[in-house]
Amino acid sequence: MIAQTVGAEEPSVSVSSRRDRWPELGEAFDTERRLLGELIRILLHQREGLSGNDVEILDDSVYSAQRVLLTLHEARRRRQSLLKLLLPGEAVNLSSLRDELVGAPAATLEALDRLLDAAQALRRELGINRTAIQGAASIGDGLIRALTRSAGRATSYARHTDGSPAAPSGVLLDRQG
């Protein structure tokens, strides 16, 4: 129930309508929590692909994460819209939101706590994956450097005009074996 105040540019929300929105906010928190959980599962799957050197799993995980992040963006917009209705004024950081939700039902506060726990778990998993990916990249870079330094003969197809091989210009890598 939105009531338009005379002369006001934006509609105001009645007190009874605000109370009706608390369950919606709890649902919005739970939707975001579910999406964060899905991101955690994707990160775990990505880590499996990384440990098994499975490029296909890595590609799939990137695509899946992009899809979930787009959905998460929409879920956050919904939550922010509800918060604007319930808490007029300045935007509040999610971690300090609990203090602002005075009068919210316990179910809404519990949903917020679950969301914050999921966000913390996601942060932890992201840190693990970041470290693992950086380590794998470092190992891969070191391997390529070692291969290019140890090249004792020319690996280029280039030849001088007299038919002699050109100076080494790198190593050819055959990913197929």
C-alpha positions in Angstrom: 0.0 0.0 0.0 1.8 3.1 -1.2 0.3 6.5 -0.3 1.2 9.6 -2.3 1.9 12.6 -0.2 0.6 15.9 -1.7 3.5 17.9 -3.2 6.0 15.1 -2.7 7.9 13.7 -5.6 8.3 10.1 -4.3 5.6 7.9 -2.8 5.8 7.2 0.9 5.1 3.8 2.5 2.6 3.5 5.3 3.6 1.9 8.6 1.3 -1.1 8.0 2.7 -1.6 4.5 6.3 -1.6 6.0 5.4 -4.4 8.3 4.1 -6.4 5.3 7.5 -5.9 3.6 9.6 -7.5 6.3 8.9 -11.1 5.1 9.8 -10.0 1.5 13.1 -8.7 2.8 13.8 -12.0 4.5 13.1 -13.8 1.3 15.4 -11.5 -0.5 18.2 -12.3 2.0 17.5 -16.0 1.5 17.7 -15.6 -2.3 21.1 -14.0 -2.0 22.3 -16.6 0.4 21.2 -19.4 -1.9 23.1 -17.7 -4.8 26.2 -17.3 -2.6 26.0 -21.0 -1.8 25.8 -21.7 -5.5 29.0 -19.6 -6.0 30.7 -21.6 -3.3 29.8 -24.9 -5.1 31.2 -23.4 -8.3 34.5 -22.4 -6.6 34.8 -25.9 -5.2 34.3 -27.4 -8.6 36.8 -24.9 -10.0 39.3 -26.1 -7.5 38.8 -29.7 -8.6 39.4 -28.7 -12.2 42.6 -26.8 -11.1 44.0 -29.7 -9.2 43.2 -32.1 -12.0 44.5 -29.8 -14.7 41.1 -30.0 -16.4 40.7 -26.9 -18.6 37.1 -27.8 -19.5 36.0 -27.8 -15.8 37.8 -24.4 -15.4 36.0 -23.0 -18.4 32.6 -24.3 -17.2 33.2 -22.8 -13.8 33.9 -19.4 -15.2 30.8 -19.5 -17.3 28.7 -20.8 -14.4 30.0 -18.1 -12.1 29.2 -15.3 -14.6 25.6 -16.6 -14.8 25.2 -16.7 -11.0 26.8 -13.3 -10.6 24.3 -11.7 -13.0 21.5 -13.3 -11.1 23.0 -12.2 -7.8 23.2 -8.6 -9.1 19.4 -8.7 -9.8 18.8 -10.2 -6.3 20.8 -7.4 -4.7 18.9 -4.8 -6.6 15.7 -6.3 -5.2 17.0 -6.2 -1.7 18.2 -2.6 -2.1 14.8 -1.6 -3.3 13.1 -3.2 -0.3 15.6 -1.6 2.0 14.8 1.9 0.5 11.1 1.3 1.3 11.8 0.0 4.8 14.7 2.2 5.8 14.4 5.6 4.1 17.6 7.5 4.0 21.2 6.6 3.4 22.3 3.2 2.1 23.6 0.9 4.8 26.5 -1.6 4.5 25.2 -5.1 4.7 27.5 -6.0 7.6 26.0 -3.1 9.8 22.5 -3.6 8.6 21.4 -5.6 11.6 21.5 -2.5 13.8 19.3 -0.6 11.4 16.6 -3.3 11.3 14.8 -2.2 14.4 11.4 -3.7 14.6 12.1 -6.4 12.0 10.7 -9.9 12.8 13.1 -12.5 14.1 12.7 -14.5 10.8 14.0 -11.5 8.8 17.0 -11.1 11.2 17.8 -14.8 11.0 17.7 -14.6 7.2 20.2 -11.7 7.4 22.5 -13.7 9.7 22.4 -16.6 7.2 23.3 -14.3 4.4 26.2 -12.8 6.3 27.5 -16.3 7.2 27.3 -17.3 3.5 29.1 -14.1 2.5 31.9 -15.0 5.0 32.1 -18.6 3.7 32.3 -17.3 0.1 35.1 -14.8 1.1 37.0 -17.7 2.6 36.6 -20.0 -0.5 37.6 -17.1 -2.8 40.8 -16.7 -0.9 41.6 -20.3 -1.2 40.9 -20.3 -5.0 42.9 -17.1 -5.5 45.9 -18.7 -3.8 45.5 -21.9 -5.7 45.2 -20.2 -9.0 48.1 -17.9 -8.4 50.2 -20.9 -7.4 49.2 -22.8 -10.6 50.0 -19.8 -12.7 53.4 -19.4 -11.1 54.2 -23.1 -11.7 53.0 -22.8 -15.3 55.1 -19.7 -15.9 58.1 -21.4 -14.3 57.7 -24.4 -16.5 57.4 -22.3 -19.7 60.5 -20.3 -18.7 62.4 -23.5 -18.0 61.3 -25.0 -21.4 62.4 -21.9 -23.3 65.7 -21.6 -21.6 66.6 -25.2 -22.1 66.0 -25.1 -25.8 69.3 -26.3 -27.3 68.2 -26.1 -30.9 66.1 -24.0 -33.1 62.4 -24.7 -32.7 61.4 -22.3 -35.4 60.6 -23.2 -38.9 62.4 -20.1 -40.1 65.6 -20.6 -42.1 68.1 -18.3 -43.5 68.3 -17.9 -47.2 71.3 -20.3 -47.3 69.1 -23.0 -45.7 70.7 -22.9 -42.3 68.4 -22.8 -39.2 67.6 -19.3 -37.9 68.4 -18.4 -34.2 66.2 -20.1 -31.6 63.0 -18.1 -31.2 61.1 -20.2 -28.7 59.8 -23.7 -28.0 56.9 -25.3 -29.7 54.6 -26.9 -27.3 52.3 -29.8 -28.3 49.4 -29.9 -25.8 48.1 -33.1 -27.4 51.1 -35.2 -26.3 
